[in-house]
Amino acid sequence: MSSKTYDVIIVGGGTSGLVLANRLTENPNLQVLVLESGNDRTGDQNTLTPGAWPLLTNSPNDWTFQTIPQSDLERQITIPQGKALGGSSAVNSFLFTNTSKETVDGWKDLGNEGWDYPSYEKALRKSFTLHKSSGGTEGDGPLQLTLGTSEGFWEKAWIQGLVSVGFPETNPISGHVGGVNIAAESIDPKTKQRSYAANAYLDPVRNRSNLTVRTETTVTKVLLEKPSSGGDAVAKGVQFISKGGDTQTAEARKEVIITAGAINSPRLLELSGNLQNHIFTGLVFEANDDVYTIDDFFRQDPKAVGAAMEDYGTKGTGPMSTSNMITMAQLPLPEFHSEDGRKEVDQLLSAAHASAPASTTPAFTRAHEMFVRSVLTNPSSALGNYVLGPAYAPFDVPENPAYRAPGKWVSVAIELSHPLSRGSSHIVTVDPSQVGTSEGVLARQVRFTEDVVSRAEPINRHLKPFTKRFTDLGAAKDYVRRSANGAYHYTGTCAMMSRSLGGVVDNRLRVYGVSNLRVCDASVIPLEPTANPQAVVYGVAELASGFIKEDLS
């Protein structure tokens, strides 16, 4: 069994792993090894072409985990996670949306000194360069972001419509959510291709002599040693299966850092935190015959696909140039802001408290309940994330995700930003407990969405008349149970918080009980971000890289 020695071993060449690889090797005296199970897909056109991102799930790029059967949904849920250099940033839908200031401050309140919002925001802004539709830029980080115009047909209608019913327009990069926005995408405006951890953070430093990257290499064990004198264990290195299939080891002089993602990191540690995820459903509305949609493209009509490929190849425009999901809103739920609404919140949180997983400490259950209550009852806090897409999405036929209805449609995805329910992740089982007590909140969001769309001018002007289906809360709950699914936003399985709350890592991401083992990826995020977590993972990794470099100096 061969072995080599490095100062730092990074287990997982995903989003955060490659951020750390870049930043740590800025010190020429640190020898860094990155071990990644997947391939290098930086030359793969499906990976690079924005509109091809739906093809990347259930592919060699994807771990494709399965949950255990979910009793509330009567089915299993597929959990995509990137299996390639760049991790999930190589397969995601590009949306780069920050979380709220309240959420990050909530992390700090769980015992995480140094994780206040100004520190996090400063780190996040090191990660990107934002190219605005007006021609200006913001920031000078490696990741290239495109911020589209709000003058497109549905983008303009979405913003004007939600503003007309009382919601402000907001900046998607700021920590001040609670309104409507056009989301930035991690797409390089010069190449019109995906910008992600592999080509943004790794490619510029691949030739550093102190960096070694091995792909198709799966770590099976962290090699721990308990000192004879007592005290914390020491991570001496890792054992892995190489590309050729043989078992090897690598020794670590200084540290092992696990960056294998929200499912694989706890598997490697077998310390299960509180698995959290956004639960979502959605509604579809039939559009007028004379308005623009991309239904033909999503139905894979040969003429529409050909036109889209030509537009992308010649001008870098059209449905292949984007995720087609940039019209967003992070909104409160007014129903919970009255006295009766607050009583409803108390009942919902009481039920959530009673059904908390056995692995959750009572102290964290109380802290989580307090945080969620503050969000639900605050008129300026975002309870849900809403995304408009100009095509039919099969929310109400989850058993047939490929189905596309004839005609023209507009879809609104409805996501609960801070779920009441939590689950668990172990070596052979993943149980997100997706619906549970969150059902009541998401059902109210469904009613809210239908009501808002019916009133929002000019959105409603572009839709065919419809009859509200969910005036009754019971009908909305039935719809949620039938249609709800999990977003691909898993966090919390190696939660960063005090040991008394049940945390797995401390505020410098060190695993409790091991002196030189850290975790740095979505699994350490203790409270679910308000929307798509890509930006948050970059921010976490950039902030962590600073204090890890300090500790290793």
C-alpha positions in Angstrom: 0.0 0.0 0.0 1.8 3.1 -1.2 1.7 6.4 0.6 2.8 10.0 0.1 2.8 12.9 2.5 1.2 16.4 2.2 0.6 19.2 4.5 -3.1 19.4 3.8 -5.4 16.8 2.3 -8.7 18.0 0.9 -11.3 15.3 0.6 -13.6 16.3 -2.3 -12.8 18.6 -5.2 -16.2 20.2 -5.2 -17.3 23.9 -4.8 -15.7 24.5 -1.4 -12.9 22.1 -1.9 -11.5 24.0 -4.9 -11.9 27.3 -3.2 -9.8 26.0 -0.4 -7.3 24.5 -2.8 -6.8 27.8 -4.6 -6.5 29.9 -1.4 -4.4 27.6 0.6 -1.8 27.1 -2.2 -1.3 30.8 -2.2 1.2 29.9 0.5 4.0 28.2 -1.5 5.2 26.4 1.7 1.9 24.3 1.9 1.8 21.1 -0.1 -1.9 20.4 -0.8 -3.6 17.3 -2.1 -7.2 17.2 -3.5 -8.9 13.9 -3.9 -12.1 13.8 -6.0 -14.3 10.9 -6.8 -15.6 12.3 -10.1 -14.0 13.3 -13.4 -12.7 16.6 -14.7 -15.6 17.9 -16.8 -14.1 21.3 -17.7 -14.1 20.4 -21.4 -17.6 18.8 -21.5 -20.0 20.9 -23.5 -23.1 19.8 -21.6 -21.4 21.0 -18.4 -20.5 24.3 -20.0 -23.7 25.0 -21.9 -26.1 26.8 -19.6 -29.4 25.5 -21.1 -28.1 21.9 -21.0 -28.0 21.8 -17.2 -31.2 19.5 -16.8 -29.2 16.8 -18.7 -26.6 16.6 -15.9 -28.7 14.9 -13.3 -28.8 11.1 -13.4 -25.6 11.2 -15.4 -21.9 10.4 -14.7 -21.7 13.9 -13.2 -24.2 13.0 -10.5 -24.1 10.9 -7.3 -27.9 10.4 -7.6 -28.6 9.5 -4.0 -32.0 8.1 -3.0 -33.8 8.8 0.2 -35.7 6.2 2.2 -39.4 6.1 1.3 -41.1 9.3 2.6 -44.3 8.5 4.4 -45.8 12.0 3.9 -45.2 11.7 0.1 -45.5 8.0 -0.4 -42.4 7.9 -2.5 -38.7 8.2 -2.4 -36.9 11.4 -3.4 -33.8 11.6 -5.7 -31.0 13.7 -4.4 -28.6 14.9 -7.1 -25.1 15.9 -5.9 -22.3 16.9 -8.2 -19.7 14.1 -8.9 -17.0 16.0 -10.8 -14.4 18.5 -10.2 -16.4 21.5 -9.1 -19.0 19.3 -7.4 -22.5 20.6 -7.5 -21.4 23.9 -9.1 -20.7 21.7 -12.1 -24.4 20.5 -12.3 -26.5 23.2 -10.7 -28.9 25.6 -12.3 -26.5 28.6 -12.0 -28.6 30.8 -9.7 -26.4 33.0 -7.5 -28.6 34.3 -4.7 -27.4 35.5 -1.4 -29.1 34.6 1.9 -30.6 37.0 4.3 -28.6 38.9 7.0 -30.9 37.4 9.6 -30.0 33.9 8.6 -26.2 34.5 8.9 -26.7 36.3 12.2 -28.7 33.2 13.2 -25.6 31.1 12.6 -23.6 33.4 14.9 -26.2 33.1 17.6 -25.6 29.3 17.7 -22.2 29.9 19.2 -20.2 30.7 16.0 -18.1 33.7 16.8 -16.7 35.3 13.6 -19.7 34.4 11.5 -21.4 37.7 11.7 -23.0 39.0 8.5 -20.3 41.7 7.7 -17.6 39.0 7.9 -19.5 36.6 5.7 -20.4 39.3 3.2 -16.8 40.4 2.9 -15.8 36.8 2.2 -18.6 36.3 -0.3 -17.6 39.3 -2.3 -14.1 37.9 -2.7 -15.6 35.0 -4.8 -17.2 36.8 -7.7 -17.1 39.4 -10.5 -20.7 40.5 -11.3 -21.3 41.7 -14.9 -24.3 43.9 -15.0 -26.6 44.3 -18.0 -25.8 48.0 -18.0 -22.1 47.2 -18.8 -20.6 47.8 -15.4 -19.0 45.2 -13.0 -19.0 44.7 -9.3 -16.2 42.8 -7.5 -13.1 41.1 -8.9 -13.4 37.5 -7.7 -12.7 34.4 -9.8 -16.4 33.4 -10.4 -18.0 35.2 -13.3 -21.6 36.2 -12.8 -24.1 37.5 -15.4 -26.9 39.8 -14.2 -29.6 39.8 -16.8 -31.9 42.7 -17.7 -35.3 43.2 -16.2 -36.7 44.3 -19.6 -37.5 40.8 -20.9 -41.2 40.1 -21.4 -41.9 37.9 -18.3 -39.1 39.5 -16.3 -40.8 42.9 -16.7 -44.2 41.6 -16.0 -43.0 39.7 -12.9 -41.3 42.7 -11.3 -44.1 45.2 -12.2 -46.8 42.7 -11.0 -45.3 42.0 -7.6 -44.5 45.7 -7.0 -48.1 46.5 -7.9 -49.3 44.3 -4.9 -46.9 45.8 -2.5 -43.5 44.1 -2.6 -40.3 46.0 -3.2 -37.6 45.4 -5.8 -34.5 44.1 -4.1 -30.8 43.4 -4.8 -30.2 39.6 -5.0 -26.6 39.9 -3.9 -27.4 41.9 -0.8 -28.5 40.4 2.5 -31.7 42.4 2.3 -34.3 40.1 0.8 -38.0 40.3 1.2 -38.8 41.4 -2.3 -38.7 40.7 -6.1 -35.5 40.5 -8.1 -33.7 39.2 -11.2 -31.2 36.6 -10.1 -27.6 36.6 -11.1 -26.3 33.4 -12.8 -22.8 31.9 -12.6 -22.4 32.3 -16.4 -19.4 34.0 -17.9 -20.7 36.8 -20.2 -17.7 36.6 -22.4 -17.7 32.9 -23.2 -21.5 32.4 -22.5 -20.5 29.3 -20.6 -20.9 28.0 -17.0 -18.5 29.6 -14.6 -17.9 27.3 -11.7 -15.4 26.1 -9.1 -13.3 24.1 -11.6 -12.7 26.7 -14.3 -12.9 29.7 -12.0 -10.9 28.6 -9.0 -8.9 25.6 -10.2 -7.9 26.3 -13.8 -5.9 29.4 -12.9 -3.7 27.6 -10.4 -3.5 24.0 -11.8 0.2 24.4 -12.5 1.2 25.4 -8.9 3.9 23.1 -7.9 2.4 22.7 -4.4 -1.0 21.5 -5.6 -1.8 17.9 -6.5 -5.3 17.0 -7.8 -6.4 13.4 -8.3 -9.7 12.6 -9.9 -11.7 9.3 -9.9 -10.3 8.7 -6.5 -12.7 7.9 -3.6 -11.7 8.3 0.0 -13.0 5.5 2.2 -11.6 6.4 5.6 -10.0 9.1 7.6 -7.0 7.6 9.5 -7.4 8.6 13.1 -5.0 8.0 15.9 -5.7 8.4 19.6 -2.6 9.7 21.5 -1.4 7.4 24.3 -1.4 10.4 26.6 -5.1 11.0 26.0 -6.7 14.1 24.6 -8.2 14.7 21.1 -7.6 12.2 18.3 -5.3 13.2 15.4 -6.1 12.7 11.7 -2.9 11.1 10.3 -4.2 11.0 6.7 -6.8 9.2 4.6 -7.3 5.8 2.9 -8.6 5.9 -0.7 -9.4 3.8 -3.7 -7.4 5.1 -6.7 -8.4 5.4 -10.3 -6.8 2.0 -11.0 -8.9 0.3 -8.2 -6.1 -0.3 -5.7 -6.2 0.9 -2.1 -3.7 3.6 -1.1 -3.1 6.0 1.7 -1.9 9.6 1.9 -0.5 11.1 5.1 -1.2 14.6 6.4 1.5 16.6 8.2 -0.9 19.3 9.3 -4.6 18.8 8.5 -7.3 16.8 6.7 -10.3 18.9 5.5 -13.5 17.1 4.4 -15.3 18.9 1.6 -17.4 16.0 0.3 -20.8 17.7 0.4 -23.9 17.5 2.6 -24.5 13.7 2.1 -20.9 12.3 1.7 -19.2 14.4 4.5 -21.4 13.0 7.3 -21.1 9.5 5.7 -17.4 9.7 6.0 -17.6 11.0 9.6 -20.9 9.2 10.6 -21.8 12.1 12.7 -25.3 13.0 11.6 -26.4 16.6 12.3 -29.7 18.0 11.3 -30.3 17.5 7.6 -32.2 20.5 6.2 -33.5 21.3 2.8 -36.0 23.5 1.0 -39.3 21.8 0.4 -41.1 23.0 -2.8 -44.1 22.7 -5.0 -45.5 25.0 -7.7 -48.4 26.1 -9.7 -48.9 26.4 -13.5 -51.1 29.0 -15.2 -52.2 28.9 -18.8 -50.8 31.8 -20.8 -52.5 33.8 -23.6 -51.9 32.4 -27.1 -50.1 35.6 -28.2 -47.4 35.8 -25.5 -43.9 34.5 -25.4 -43.1 31.2 -23.7 -40.5 28.5 -24.2 -42.9 25.5 -24.0 -41.9 24.3 -27.5 -38.2 24.2 -26.4 -39.0 22.2 -23.3 -41.2 19.8 -25.3 -38.0 19.3 -27.4 -39.8 20.3 -30.6 -37.1 19.9 -33.2 -37.6 23.3 -34.8 -37.6 25.1 -31.4 -34.5 23.2 -30.3 -32.7 23.9 -33.6 -33.5 27.6 -33.3 -32.3 27.7 -29.7 -29.0 26.0 -30.6 -28.5 28.4 -33.5 -29.2 31.4 -31.3 -26.7 30.2 -28.6 -24.0 29.2 -31.1 -24.1 32.5 -33.1 -25.2 35.1 -30.6 -25.0 33.5 -27.2 -28.7 34.2 -26.6 -31.9 32.2 -26.3 -33.0 29.3 -24.0 -29.6 27.6 -24.2 -27.8 30.6 -22.8 -29.5 30.6 -19.4 -31.1 28.6 -16.6 -34.4 30.1 -17.7 -35.3 30.7 -14.1 -33.9 34.2 -13.2 -37.2 35.9 -12.3 -37.4 35.4 -8.5 -38.8 36.8 -5.3 -38.1 36.1 -1.7 -41.2 37.1 0.2 -42.8 37.2 3.6 -46.3 35.6 4.2 -48.7 38.4 5.4 -51.1 35.7 6.8 -48.7 35.2 9.7 -48.4 38.8 10.7 -51.7 39.2 12.5 -52.6 38.1 16.0 -54.4 35.1 14.7 -51.5 34.3 12.4 -49.0 34.3 15.2 -51.3 31.8 17.0 -51.1 29.6 13.9 -47.3 29.9 14.0 -47.3 28.8 17.7 -49.3 25.7 16.8 -47.1 24.8 13.8 -43.9 25.2 15.7 -45.3 23.2 18.6 -46.0 20.3 16.2 -42.5 20.7 14.7 -41.0 20.6 18.2 -42.8 17.4 19.0 -41.6 15.7 15.8 -38.0 16.7 15.9 -35.6 13.9 15.1 -34.2 11.9 18.0 -30.7 13.0 17.0 -31.6 16.7 17.6 -30.7 18.1 21.0 -33.5 19.9 22.9 -31.3 23.0 23.0 -31.0 23.1 19.2 -34.7 22.4 18.8 -35.5 25.4 20.9 -33.0 27.6 19.1 -34.3 26.5 15.7 -37.9 27.2 16.8 -37.0 30.7 18.0 -35.2 31.5 14.7 -38.1 30.2 12.5 -40.7 32.0 14.6 -38.7 35.3 14.1 -38.8 34.8 10.3 -42.5 33.7 10.0 -43.8 36.6 12.1 -41.5 39.4 10.7 -43.2 41.4 7.8 -39.7 42.2 6.3 -38.3 38.7 6.5 -38.5 36.3 3.5 -40.4 33.1 4.4 -40.5 31.7 0.9 -38.7 31.8 -2.4 -40.7 32.0 -5.6 -39.3 31.5 -9.2 -41.2 32.2 -12.4 -40.5 30.2 -15.6 -42.1 30.8 -19.0 -43.1 27.1 -19.6 -45.0 24.2 -18.2 -43.5 22.5 -15.2 -45.1 19.2 -14.0 -45.4 20.1 -10.3 -48.7 18.2 -10.0 -47.5 15.0 -11.8 -44.3 14.2 -9.8 -44.6 10.6 -11.0 -43.9 11.8 -14.6 -41.4 14.6 -14.5 -40.9 14.5 -18.3 -44.6 15.4 -19.0 -45.2 18.6 -20.8 -48.8 19.9 -21.3 -49.8 21.2 -24.7 -50.2 24.9 -25.1 -48.5 27.9 -23.5 -47.9 28.1 -19.8 -46.2 30.0 -17.0 -45.0 28.1 -13.9 -44.2 29.5 -10.4 -42.1 27.3 -8.2 -42.9 27.8 -4.5 -40.2 27.0 -2.0 -40.3 27.2 1.8 -37.1 29.0 2.8 -36.9 27.8 6.4 -38.4 24.4 6.7 -39.9 23.4 10.1 -39.0 19.7 9.5 -35.5 18.3 9.7 -34.1 14.9 8.9 -31.0 12.8 9.1 -28.2 11.4 7.0 -26.2 8.2 7.8 -23.9 5.8 6.0 -26.6 3.9 4.2 -29.8 6.0 4.7 -30.9 9.5 4.0 -34.2 10.7 5.5 -34.9 14.3 4.8 -38.4 14.2 6.4 -39.4 16.6 3.6 -42.9 17.5 4.5 -43.9 16.8 8.0 -44.9 19.9 9.9 -43.8 22.1 7.1 -46.9 21.1 5.1 -49.0 23.7 6.8 -46.7 26.6 5.8 -46.2 25.5 2.3 -49.9 25.0 1.8 -50.5 28.6 2.8 -47.8 29.7 0.4 -49.7 27.9 -2.4 -52.8 29.8 -1.5 -50.8 33.0 -1.3 -49.2 32.5 -4.7 -52.6 31.8 -6.4 -54.0 34.9 -4.9 -51.1 37.2 -5.7 -50.9 36.0 -9.3 -54.7 36.6 -9.7 -54.2 40.3 -8.6 -50.7 41.2 -9.9 -50.9 43.5 -12.9 -49.6 42.9 -15.6 -48.9 39.2 -14.9 -52.6 38.4 -14.8 -53.2 40.3 -18.0 -51.0 37.8 -19.9 -52.8 34.7 -18.5 -56.0 33.0 -19.4 -58.8 33.4 -16.8 -58.6 30.8 -14.1 -60.6 29.7 -11.1 -58.8 29.6 -7.8 -58.3 26.0 -6.6 -57.0 26.6 -3.1 -59.3 28.9 -1.2 -59.7 26.0 1.2 -56.5 25.2 3.2 -57.4 21.5 3.3 -57.3 21.4 -0.5 -53.9 23.2 -0.5 -52.5 20.6 2.0 -53.7 17.8 -0.1 -52.0 19.3 -3.1 -48.7 19.7 -1.1 -48.8 16.1 0.0 -49.3 15.0 -3.6 -46.9 17.4 -5.3 -44.2 18.5 -2.9 -40.6 17.6 -3.6 -37.2 18.4 -2.2 -35.0 21.1 -3.7 -31.3 20.2 -4.2 -30.3 22.5 -1.3 -29.2 20.1 1.5 -27.3 21.5 4.5 -26.7 21.0 8.1 -25.5 17.4 8.4 -22.1 18.4 10.0 -23.6 21.5 11.6 -21.4 24.3 12.8 -22.6 25.2 16.3 -21.7 24.7 19.9 -21.2 21.2 21.2 -24.0 21.7 23.7 -26.4 22.3 20.8 -25.3 19.1 19.1 -22.8 20.7 16.7 -20.3 18.6 14.7 -17.8 21.4 14.0 -16.8 24.5 15.9 -16.7 28.1 14.6 -13.4 27.3 12.8 -14.9 24.2 11.3 -12.8 21.8 13.4 -14.5 18.5 14.2 -15.1 18.2 17.9 -12.7 15.6 19.4 -10.2 15.7 16.6 -7.4 18.2 16.7 -6.7 18.6 13.0 -9.8 17.5 11.1 -12.2 20.1 9.6 -15.3 20.0 7.4 -16.0 22.9 5.0 -19.0 22.5 2.6 -22.8 22.9 2.7 -23.0 20.4 5.5 -21.6 22.9 8.1 -24.4 25.4 7.5 -26.6 25.2 10.6 -29.6 27.1 9.4 -30.9 26.7 5.8 -30.2 29.7 3.5 -33.2 31.5 2.2 -32.8 30.4 -1.5 -30.4 28.5 -3.8 -27.3 27.9 -1.7 -24.5 28.2 -4.3 -23.5 31.7 -3.3 -23.6 30.8 0.4 -21.2 27.8 -0.1 -18.7 30.1 -1.9 -19.0 32.6 0.9 -18.5 29.9 3.6 -15.5 28.5 1.8 -13.9 32.0 1.3 -14.4 32.9 5.0 -13.1 29.5 6.1 -10.0 29.8 3.9 -8.9 32.9 5.7 -8.9 31.5 9.2 -7.5 28.1 8.0 -4.6 29.9 6.5 -4.1 31.8 9.8 -4.2 28.5 11.7 -1.6 26.9 9.4 0.8 29.7 9.3 
